[in-house]
Amino acid sequence: MATCEVCGNEYWMAFEVRTVSGDTHTFDCFECAAQKLAPICEHCDVKILGHGVEVGGRFFCCAHCARAEEAQGAEIRDAVGARPA
């Protein structure tokens, strides 16, 4: 059995996540994995679980937050609900 590095639970179905930097993490559920690895929006402080938006090397959960913090963010638009041209 492996032990989750976030909650300490020993679980026979624990899984490993390998990051781009080569680090390996062990979790017992996706909730713990997200808690440890998900980036945080630099405007509203929520965990970014979807695609998010990167502007000027900063990460945001949505275009609204990017526009609020970055001058370059004014050009950012969310694609959800938008119809392609």
DSSP file (Angstrom, degrees, kcal/mol; ACC not computed):
  #  RESIDUE AA STRUCTURE BP1 BP2  ACC     N-H-->O    O-->H-N    N-H-->O    O-->H-N    TCO  KAPPA ALPHA  PHI   PSI    X-CA   Y-CA   Z-CA
    1    1 A M              0   0    0      0, 0.0     2,-0.3     0, 0.0    11,-0.2   0.000 360.0 360.0 360.0 147.0    0.0    0.0    0.0
    2    2 A A  E     -A   11   0A   0      9,-1.3     9,-2.4    25,-0.1     2,-0.5  -0.751 360.0-128.3-107.6 158.3    1.1    3.5   -0.7
    3    3 A T  E     -A   10   0A   0     -2,-0.3     2,-0.2     7,-0.2     7,-0.2  -0.906  20.7-120.9-110.5 131.4    0.5    6.6    1.5
    4    4 A C     >  -     0   0    0      5,-2.6     4,-1.5    -2,-0.5    23,-0.2  -0.511  14.7-145.7 -68.7 130.1   -1.0    9.8    0.2
    5    5 A E  T  4 S+     0   0    0     21,-2.6    -1,-0.1    -2,-0.2    22,-0.1   0.597  94.2  46.1 -76.5  -9.1    1.4   12.7    0.7
    6    6 A V  T  4 S+     0   0    0     20,-0.3    -1,-0.2     3,-0.1    21,-0.1   0.887 129.9  13.6 -94.7 -53.9   -1.4   15.2    1.3
    7    7 A C  T  4 S-     0   0    0      2,-0.1    -2,-0.2     0, 0.0    20,-0.1   0.589  91.6-125.5-103.9 -11.4   -3.8   13.4    3.8
    8    8 A G     <  +     0   0    0     -4,-1.5     2,-0.2     1,-0.3    -3,-0.1   0.518  54.0 153.4  82.0   3.7   -1.6   10.5    4.9
    9    9 A N        -     0   0    0     -6,-0.1    -5,-2.6     1,-0.1     2,-0.6  -0.474  40.9-138.7 -69.1 133.4   -4.2    7.9    4.0
   10   10 A E  E     +A    3   0A   0     -7,-0.2     2,-0.4    -2,-0.2    -7,-0.2  -0.847  33.8 170.5 -91.1 125.0   -2.8    4.4    3.2
   11   11 A Y  E >   -A    2   0A   0     -9,-2.4     3,-1.4    -2,-0.6    -9,-1.3  -0.997  40.3-143.9-144.3 132.8   -4.7    3.1    0.2
   12   12 A W  T 3  S+     0   0    0     -2,-0.4    -1,-0.1     1,-0.3    -9,-0.1   0.684 104.9  50.4 -70.5 -17.2   -4.2    0.1   -2.0
   13   13 A M  T 3  S+     0   0    0    -11,-0.1    -1,-0.3    15,-0.1    -3,-0.0   0.104  78.8 138.2-107.3  21.6   -5.4    2.1   -5.0
   14   14 A A    <   -     0   0    0     -3,-1.4     2,-0.3   -12,-0.1    14,-0.2  -0.252  37.7-153.8 -60.6 156.2   -3.2    5.1   -4.5
   15   15 A F  E     -B   27   0B   0     12,-2.7    12,-2.7    14,-0.1     2,-0.4  -0.902   8.1-125.3-135.0 161.5   -1.6    6.4   -7.7
   16   16 A E  E     -B   26   0B   0     -2,-0.3     2,-0.4    10,-0.2    10,-0.2  -0.834  12.6-160.1-108.5 145.9    1.5    8.4   -8.8
   17   17 A V  E     -B   25   0B   0      8,-2.6     8,-2.6    -2,-0.4     2,-0.5  -0.995   6.2-158.0-122.5 127.6    1.7   11.6  -10.7
   18   18 A R  E     -B   24   0B   0     -2,-0.4     6,-0.2     6,-0.2     2,-0.1  -0.923  13.3-148.8-105.7 127.4    4.9   12.5  -12.5
   19   19 A T    >   -     0   0    0      4,-2.6     3,-1.8    -2,-0.5    -2,-0.0  -0.405  29.0-104.2 -90.6 168.5    5.4   16.2  -13.3
   20   20 A V  T 3  S+     0   0    0      1,-0.3    -1,-0.1     2,-0.1    -2,-0.0   0.838 121.6  59.2 -59.1 -34.0    7.2   17.8  -16.2
   21   21 A S  T 3  S-     0   0    0      1,-0.1    -1,-0.3     2,-0.1    -3,-0.0   0.553 122.2-107.0 -74.5  -6.1   10.1   18.6  -13.8
   22   22 A G  S <  S+     0   0    0     -3,-1.8    -2,-0.1     1,-0.3     2,-0.1   0.403  72.0 141.6  97.0  -2.7   10.5   14.9  -13.0
   23   23 A D        -     0   0    0     -5,-0.0    -4,-2.6     1,-0.0     2,-0.4  -0.434  39.5-147.4 -70.8 147.5    9.0   15.0   -9.5
   24   24 A T  E     -B   18   0B   0     -6,-0.2     2,-0.3    -2,-0.1    -6,-0.2  -0.975  15.0-173.5-119.2 132.0    6.8   12.0   -8.5
   25   25 A H  E     -B   17   0B   0     -8,-2.6    -8,-2.6    -2,-0.4     2,-0.4  -0.930  13.3-145.6-124.8 147.7    3.9   12.4   -6.1
   26   26 A T  E     +B   16   0B   0     -2,-0.3   -21,-2.6   -10,-0.2     2,-0.3  -0.958  23.3 170.9-117.5 130.7    1.6    9.8   -4.5
   27   27 A F  E     -B   15   0B   0    -12,-2.7   -12,-2.7    -2,-0.4     3,-0.1  -0.934  35.0-149.4-135.5 156.6   -2.1   10.4   -3.9
   28   28 A D  S    S+     0   0    0     -2,-0.3     2,-0.3   -14,-0.2   -15,-0.1   0.548  85.6   9.8 -99.8 -10.2   -5.1    8.5   -2.8
   29   29 A C  S  > S-     0   0    0    -14,-0.1     4,-1.7     1,-0.1     3,-0.2  -0.983  74.5-107.8-160.1 163.2   -7.6   10.6   -4.7
   30   30 A F  H  > S+     0   0    0     -2,-0.3     4,-2.9     1,-0.2     5,-0.2   0.811 114.4  63.8 -66.4 -29.8   -7.8   13.4   -7.3
   31   31 A E  H  > S+     0   0    0      1,-0.2     4,-2.2     2,-0.2    -1,-0.2   0.924 105.6  43.8 -60.6 -44.4   -8.9   15.8   -4.7
   32   32 A C  H  > S+     0   0    0     -3,-0.2     4,-1.9     2,-0.2    -1,-0.2   0.885 112.5  53.2 -68.4 -37.9   -5.6   15.5   -2.9
   33   33 A A  H  X S+     0   0    0     -4,-1.7     4,-2.8     1,-0.2     5,-0.4   0.928 111.2  45.9 -61.9 -44.7   -3.7   15.7   -6.2
   34   34 A A  H  X S+     0   0    0     -4,-2.9     4,-1.9     1,-0.2    -2,-0.2   0.901 109.5  55.2 -64.8 -40.8   -5.5   18.9   -7.1
   35   35 A Q  H  < S+     0   0    0     -4,-2.2    -1,-0.2    -5,-0.2    -2,-0.2   0.888 118.0  34.8 -58.8 -39.4   -4.8   20.3   -3.6
   36   36 A K  H  < S+     0   0    0     -4,-1.9    -2,-0.2    -5,-0.1    -1,-0.2   0.871 130.9  25.6 -83.2 -39.5   -1.1   19.7   -4.0
   37   37 A L  H  < S+     0   0    0     -4,-2.8    -3,-0.2    -5,-0.2    -2,-0.2   0.705  86.8 104.2-107.4 -22.7   -0.5   20.4   -7.7
   38   38 A A     <  -     0   0    0     -4,-1.9    11,-0.1    -5,-0.4    -4,-0.0  -0.382  69.4-121.3 -67.9 136.1   -3.1   22.7   -9.1
   39   39 A P        -     0   0    0      0, 0.0     9,-3.0     0, 0.0     2,-0.4  -0.288  24.5-122.4 -68.2 163.1   -1.9   26.3   -9.7
   40   40 A I  B     -C   47   0C   0      7,-0.2    19,-0.2    19,-0.0     7,-0.2  -0.917  23.7-109.5-112.6 134.3   -3.7   29.1   -7.9
   41   41 A C     >  -     0   0    0      5,-2.9     4,-1.4    -2,-0.4    19,-0.2  -0.387  21.0-142.8 -60.0 131.3   -5.4   32.0   -9.8
   42   42 A E  T  4 S+     0   0    0     17,-2.3    -1,-0.2     1,-0.2    18,-0.1   0.486  95.6  41.9 -79.1  -1.6   -3.3   35.2   -9.1
   43   43 A H  T  4 S+     0   0    0     16,-0.2    -1,-0.2     3,-0.1    17,-0.1   0.803 131.0  14.3-106.0 -52.2   -6.5   37.3   -9.0
   44   44 A C  T  4 S-     0   0    0      2,-0.1    -2,-0.1     0, 0.0    16,-0.1   0.453  90.7-127.1-109.8  -1.3   -9.1   35.4   -7.0
   45   45 A D     <  +     0   0    0     -4,-1.4     2,-0.2     1,-0.2    -3,-0.1   0.643  57.6 141.9  67.8  17.8   -7.0   32.6   -5.3
   46   46 A V        -     0   0    0      1,-0.1    -5,-2.9    -6,-0.0     2,-0.3  -0.581  60.7 -99.7 -85.3 155.7   -9.1   29.7   -6.5
   47   47 A K  B     -C   40   0C   0     -7,-0.2     2,-0.9    -2,-0.2    -7,-0.2  -0.557  33.2-130.6 -70.4 134.9   -7.4   26.4   -7.6
   48   48 A I        +     0   0    0     -9,-3.0    -1,-0.1    -2,-0.3    14,-0.0  -0.795  40.0 159.8 -92.4 105.3   -7.2   26.2  -11.4
   49   49 A L        +     0   0    0     -2,-0.9    -1,-0.2   -11,-0.1     2,-0.1   0.606  60.5  49.8-101.3 -16.2   -8.6   22.8  -12.3
   50   50 A G  S    S-     0   0    0     11,-0.1    -2,-0.0     0, 0.0     0, 0.0  -0.032 114.3 -64.5-101.0-152.1   -9.4   23.6  -16.0
   51   51 A H        -     0   0    0      1,-0.1    11,-0.1    10,-0.1    -3,-0.1   0.882  68.0-176.5 -68.2 -39.6   -7.4   25.1  -18.8
   52   52 A G        -     0   0    0      9,-0.4     2,-0.4     7,-0.1     9,-0.2  -0.109  28.2 -85.9  66.8-173.2   -7.1   28.5  -17.1
   53   53 A V  E     -D   60   0D   0      7,-2.9     7,-2.9     9,-0.1     2,-0.5  -1.000  28.0-157.1-136.4 133.7   -5.3   31.5  -18.8
   54   54 A E  E     +D   59   0D   0     -2,-0.4     2,-0.4     5,-0.2     5,-0.2  -0.963  18.0 170.3-113.3 124.0   -1.7   32.4  -18.8
   55   55 A V  E >  S-D   58   0D   0      3,-2.4     3,-1.9    -2,-0.5    18,-0.1  -0.990  70.4 -13.0-133.6 124.2   -0.8   36.0  -19.5
   56   56 A G  T 3  S-     0   0    0     -2,-0.4     3,-0.1     1,-0.3    -1,-0.1   0.825 127.8 -54.7  58.0  33.0    2.7   37.4  -19.1
   57   57 A G  T 3  S+     0   0    0      1,-0.3     2,-0.3     0, 0.0    -1,-0.3   0.537 115.5 114.5  78.9   5.3    3.8   34.3  -17.2
   58   58 A R  E <   -D   55   0D   0     -3,-1.9    -3,-2.4     8,-0.0     2,-0.4  -0.857  59.7-133.8-110.4 146.9    1.0   34.6  -14.6
   59   59 A F  E     +D   54   0D   0     -2,-0.3   -17,-2.3   -19,-0.2     2,-0.3  -0.837  23.4 176.7-107.9 136.7   -1.8   32.1  -14.3
   60   60 A F  E     -D   53   0D   0     -7,-2.9    -7,-2.9    -2,-0.4   -19,-0.1  -0.940  34.8-130.3-133.2 154.3   -5.5   32.9  -13.9
   61   61 A C  S    S-     0   0    0     -2,-0.3    -9,-0.4    -9,-0.2     2,-0.3   0.756  88.0  -2.3 -75.9 -24.2   -8.6   30.8  -13.7
   62   62 A C  S  > S-     0   0    0     -9,-0.1     4,-1.8   -11,-0.1    -9,-0.1  -0.957  76.5 -95.5-158.2 170.9  -10.5   32.7  -16.4
   63   63 A A  H  > S+     0   0    0     -2,-0.3     4,-2.9     1,-0.2     5,-0.2   0.857 117.7  61.6 -63.3 -36.2  -10.3   35.7  -18.8
   64   64 A H  H  > S+     0   0    0      1,-0.2     4,-1.6     2,-0.2    -1,-0.2   0.932 107.4  43.3 -56.8 -47.5  -12.1   37.9  -16.4
   65   65 A C  H  > S+     0   0    0      2,-0.2     4,-1.1     1,-0.2    -1,-0.2   0.878 112.9  52.7 -67.4 -37.4   -9.4   37.5  -13.8
   66   66 A A  H >X S+     0   0    0     -4,-1.8     4,-2.4     1,-0.2     3,-0.5   0.913 109.0  49.6 -63.8 -42.1   -6.7   37.9  -16.4
   67   67 A R  H 3< S+     0   0    0     -4,-2.9    -1,-0.2     6,-0.3    -2,-0.2   0.844 107.9  55.0 -65.1 -33.0   -8.3   41.2  -17.6
   68   68 A A  H 3< S+     0   0    0     -4,-1.6    -1,-0.2    -5,-0.2    -2,-0.2   0.753 120.6  28.1 -71.7 -24.3   -8.5   42.5  -14.0
   69   69 A E  H << S+     0   0    0     -4,-1.1     2,-0.4    -3,-0.5    -2,-0.2   0.711 114.1  52.7-111.6 -26.3   -4.8   42.0  -13.4
   70   70 A E    ><  -     0   0    0     -4,-2.4     3,-0.5    -5,-0.2     4,-0.4  -0.938  58.8-146.1-124.4 135.0   -2.8   42.3  -16.6
   71   71 A A  G >  S+     0   0    0     -2,-0.4     3,-1.3     1,-0.3     4,-0.2   0.892 109.2  52.4 -60.5 -39.3   -2.8   45.0  -19.3
   72   72 A Q  G >  S+     0   0    0      1,-0.2     3,-1.5     2,-0.1    -1,-0.3   0.727  93.5  75.4 -67.4 -20.9   -2.2   42.2  -21.8
   73   73 A G  G X  S+     0   0    0     -3,-0.5     3,-1.6    -7,-0.4    -6,-0.3   0.669  72.1  82.1 -66.5 -16.9   -5.3   40.5  -20.4
   74   74 A A  G <  S+     0   0    0     -3,-1.3    -1,-0.3    -4,-0.4    -2,-0.1   0.775  91.4  51.1 -59.6 -25.3   -7.6   43.0  -22.1
   75   75 A E  G <  S+     0   0    0     -3,-1.5    -1,-0.3    -4,-0.2     2,-0.3   0.566  88.5 104.0 -87.7  -9.5   -7.2   40.9  -25.3
   76   76 A I    <   -     0   0    0     -3,-1.6     2,-0.4    -4,-0.2    -9,-0.1  -0.543  47.0-177.9 -79.7 135.9   -8.1   37.6  -23.6
   77   77 A R        -     0   0    0     -2,-0.3     2,-0.2   -10,-0.0    -2,-0.0  -0.995  27.6-120.4-131.0 138.8  -11.6   36.1  -24.1
   78   78 A D        -     0   0    0     -2,-0.4   -16,-0.0     1,-0.1   -25,-0.0  -0.535  14.7-152.9 -71.9 144.4  -13.1   33.0  -22.6
   79   79 A A    >   +     0   0    0     -2,-0.2     3,-1.7     2,-0.1     2,-0.2   0.622  58.8 113.2 -94.0 -14.7  -14.1   30.4  -25.3
   80   80 A V  T 3  S+     0   0    0      1,-0.3     3,-0.1     3,-0.0    -2,-0.1  -0.395  92.9   1.5 -63.0 125.1  -16.8   28.8  -23.2
   81   81 A G  T 3  S+     0   0    0      1,-0.3     2,-0.3    -2,-0.2    -1,-0.3   0.288 100.8 125.8  83.5 -11.3  -20.2   29.5  -24.8
   82   82 A A    <   -     0   0    0     -3,-1.7    -1,-0.3     1,-0.0    -3,-0.0  -0.615  57.5-132.6 -83.3 139.3  -18.7   31.4  -27.6
   83   83 A R        -     0   0    0     -2,-0.3    -1,-0.0    -3,-0.1    -3,-0.0  -0.741  25.7-111.7 -90.0 136.6  -19.6   30.3  -31.1
   84   84 A P              0   0    0      0, 0.0    -1,-0.1     0, 0.0    -5,-0.0  -0.351 360.0 360.0 -65.0 147.6  -16.7   30.0  -33.6
   85   85 A A              0   0    0     -2,-0.0    -2,-0.0     0, 0.0     0, 0.0   0.468 360.0 360.0 -78.2 360.0  -16.7   32.5  -36.4
